[in-house]
């Protein structure tokens, strides 16, 4: 059994993981070492893996049931990638064209990724691990970094009075709220309350370690028992605390094949759009997402009634899945 080498990148979380032999199937021993490292660090960086989509998916499947894109296919959405387990988070449209300012609908959707979030927290069953791989990266120096936030340490450092205040509070999570925050002009006529929301506690327990985290992504539209205005003020206060530089680690993508694995029940993240690649260079990023396998996975949602938001990012009025409304917004 090979012993993995872990190089911490921050005082409290994030490590680069070396020693995985990606050329052959991952053994149980290596899988268990990765799992143990994830429980400790919350984010692992694997450099130059050389993985293709199939092997990426096989690795991800070792850590739990995978979410997939099949609901999007059912409502007629065209996918660029053939494997439904692979989420396409690139700056490339389904016809393999570079997304530019000539496609304001897609750009408006993408802007929400620049706000602090946990992947797919707006769905009724939240996500566990996300594994993002750079299939084709833009030239070095043109941007595209990813920032992570240690939501466990941020909770630990809260004053006891605040911990008591937020204990048991339930956030109503909406993808459309996040998108409206990020692109208010484009979404000015959209009312998030018109669409389904998911309920998750704003303080949750890590399924493996029991360590508490702040689960306050920018998807939180309102808090049960509070007005929208008071809810947003509290969420902002908590995110301002959690996004202090001491809780943040910025990860640079260095070469094609780099891969980052993170735990959505321990950290939050955001895309950094501060470079010159957008509209000029392909940034082909591919992500697998496993479901949270712990007891709080469904939050306060009915596990027999699935809420999935964002089934049509192009935002036309041509496709409406039964029981799921899709905003009709014109560019």
N, C-alpha and C positions, 0 to 999 in steps of 0.2 A: 504494500500500500504506500503510495506516495503521499508525503505530507505537504499540504498546500502552504505557500508562503503568503502571508498577509502583511501588506504595508499600509499602515494607517495614513489617511489623508487629512485628518481633522482630529481635534482633541477628543470628541465624543462619538463620532460616527464616521462612516465611509472608509473603505479600505480597497486598495488594489489587490487583486487575488492572482497569484502566479502558481503555475505548476499543474494546471489542468491539461491533460492530453486530449485535445479536441479532435484528433484524427481517429479516435475509436470510441465506442459507446462508453458512457460514463458509468463507472462502477458504483455500487451501493456505498462503498467506503468513501469515495470522493463526493458523492451526493450528500452523504451525512456530514462531511466536513464543510461543504458549502452551506448546508442548512444551519449548522452551528455558527458559522461566520455571519450569516444573515441575521440570526437572532441577536448577535452582539452588535454588528455594525449598521444594519438596516440598509446599506447600499454597498454593493461590490462592483468593482470595475475589472473587466477582463479585456486585456489588450490583444489585438490582432488574432482573433480566434479562428479566422478562416472558415467559419460556419456558413452553410447555405441555409435556405429556409427550412428544409426538412429536418436537418440536424438541430437547428435552433428550436423548432417545435418539439422535437423529441427530448431535448434537454429540459425545456420548460415543463413538459408533461410529468417530469419526475417530482414536481413540487406541488401538484394539485390539479384539480379539474380545470381545464382551460375554457375561458370564454371564447366566443367566436363571432364571426360576422354573418352567420346564416340568417338572423332576423333582418339584416339589411337587404340580403338577396330576396327575401320574401316580399319586400315592399318595392322591388324593382330597381334597387340601386346597383349600378355597375361598379364592379371591383377591378382594380388594376392587378392585384396579386391573386394567383390561383388558389392558394390555401386559405380556407375560411378562418383558420386559427391565427392568421397573421394580420394584425391591424396595420394599416398603411398610414403612417404619420409623416409623410413626405411633403415636399413642396412640388409635387407632381400630380396631375389630374388623372382620372381613370383612362384617358386616351394617351397617356405617357407624355403629355406636354407639360412644360414648366409653367407653374402658376405665376401669373403676373398681376399687375394692377388692373388689367383688363377683365379680371374675374373677381369683382368686389365681394360677391357672395362667399366664395371660398376663403378669401382673405379675412373677411369678418369672422368666419367660423374659427379660423386658425388663431386669431388674436387672443381668444380665451385661454390658449395654452401658455400664454406669457404671464398669467396670474397664478398665484399659489393654489395648488389643487392636489387631490389624490385621485388617481385614475378611476373614472366611471363611478365616482361616489354618488352621482345623481341616479344611479340605478338601484333597484330595491335590494339586490344582493351586491355588496360592495366587493371591491377587488382585493386580492392578496398581493401576489408578486407580479410586477411588470418587468419584462426583460426586453430592452431596446437595443437593437443592433444597427450600426452604421453600415448599410450595404454599399452605398456610394456617398462619400463625403465631399463637400465643397473644398476648394483649395485652402490649405492652412493659412490662417490669418484673416479669413473672410467671415468668421463668426459661426454661430450655431452651438454654443456651449449649453449645458444644462446645469441648473442650480438645484441643490437639495437643501432641505431644512429639517433639522432634528426636532421633530414634534414631541419626542419623549423628554428630552432635556428641557425643552421650552416649558413643558408642563411642570416638570420637577421644580423649576426655578420660579414658578408663580408664587405670589404671596398666598399664605394660607387662607386669607379672607376671600381671595378670588377663586381659589380651588373650591371652597364651600359654596360660593355663588353659582358656579357653573356645573357643579355636580348634579347629574341627572337631567340637565337641559337637553332638549331634543331639537336638532336642526332639520329644517325642511330643505332638501337639496334639489336644485334645479340647474340643468345645463344651460337653459335659456337665460337665467339670471346671470350666470358667469359670462355668457356671450354678450349680454346687454351691458354689463360693466365694462367689458373690453372694447366694445364698438357701439357706444350709445347712439351715435347718429344713425347708423345703419339699422339698428333695432329699436328705434324710437317708438314705433307703433306696436311693438310686441309686449304683451303682458304675460310674464311668467306664470302668474296664477291661473292662466287659462289652460295650463298643461300639467301633466302628472309630476309629482315630486316624491322623493324618497325621504324617509325619516331615519336618521342615525343620531345617536347620542354624540354630544360634542366633546365628551371625554370617554374614551374607550380603552379597553384592556388588551394588551398584546396577547394573541391566542397561545403563544408558546411560553413567554416569560411572565405574563401578567403585568408587565410594566405599563403604566398609563401613558396615553398620548393625547395631545390636542387634536381633535378631528374637526377642524374648522376651515375646510377648503372654501374658496370663493364661490362654490356652488350653494352655500347656505343663503337662502333667500330670507327666511324668517325663522324665529325660534318659537316653539309652542308656548302659548301664554304671554307672548310679548308682541308689541306692535312692530311693523316693518322698520320704522325709524330706530326704535330702541334695539332691535335685533341687529341692524346693520352697524350701529354704534358699538355694540359689544363685540361683534365679529371683527370689526376694524381694530378695536383695542387689543384683542387677543392676537390678531395677525401682526400688528405693529410690534408687539412683544416678541412673537415667535420669529419674526424676520429680522431681528437684530443680527448684525454681522457675525457675532459669536456663535450663532446657531446655523450658519450657512456654509456650505461647501460648494464651490463651483468646479464642475468637471469639464475638461476640454476633450473633445473628440480629436484623436491624433491621426488615425489611419483607418482605411476601410477594414471592416471586421471587428473593430472595437465594439464592446458590448457592455451595457450597464444593467445590473439587476437590482431592483429596489423593492422594499416592503411598504405597501401603501397603508399598512396598519402600524407603521412606525415613523414614517417620514412624509413630507410633502415635497413637491418639486414644481419647477416652471421652466419653460423654454426661454432662452435669452436671444431676443431678436435685436442684437446691436451690431451686427456685421453687415457686410456688403454682398453676401451670397444670394440673398433673396431676389428672385427675378432674373438672376444672372447664371447661377450654377445649380446643378441638381444636388439635392440633399435627400437621398433615398434612405429613409429610416423605417425600420420594420420592428413591430413590437408584438410579443405575446403577452397575454394577461390571464393570470389564473384567478379563480374566485377565492375570496377569503374562506377558509375551511373551518374557522373558529366559531364559537357559540354566538358571537355578535355579528356574524356575517350579514344577516338579514335586518339588522337594526330593529326598528319597531314596525317593520313592514310585514305584511302577510306573505309568508314564503310560498303560498299557493297562488298568489297574484303577482305576476312579474311586471315590473315597471322598467321599461327600457326607453331612454330618451335619445334624441339625436339620430334617428334612423335615416334622415335625409339631409346631409349637410349642404346640398346645393340649394335647398330652400325654394323649391318651386311648389306650385299648387297642384301638380299633376299626380302626386303619389300620397295616398293617405292609408295607413294601415288601420284596419278595424280596431277601435278602442284606443288608438294612439293618434293624437292630433299632431300634425306637422305644420309649423308656421308657414304661411304663404307670404313671402317678402320679396319685393322686386328690387333689383339693383337700381 
